[in-house]
């Protein structure tokens, strides 16, 4: 699969790098890709308002919101 570069704030990448390391990911890119893939897949299915709040909280904790 062809990859593209996306710029993110350094502080966010540092936080994500730390989380990726804690979870034994081989790279921060691999971790971010997983998070975004899960979000997109969840976004494409219908979900309850409660699920939407959980997703928003998770993304906020990761610094995306």
Secondary structure, DSSP 8 states (H G I E B T S, - for coil): ---------HHHHHHHHHHHHHTT-S-HHHHHHHHHHHHHHHHTS---HHHHHHHHHHHHHTT--
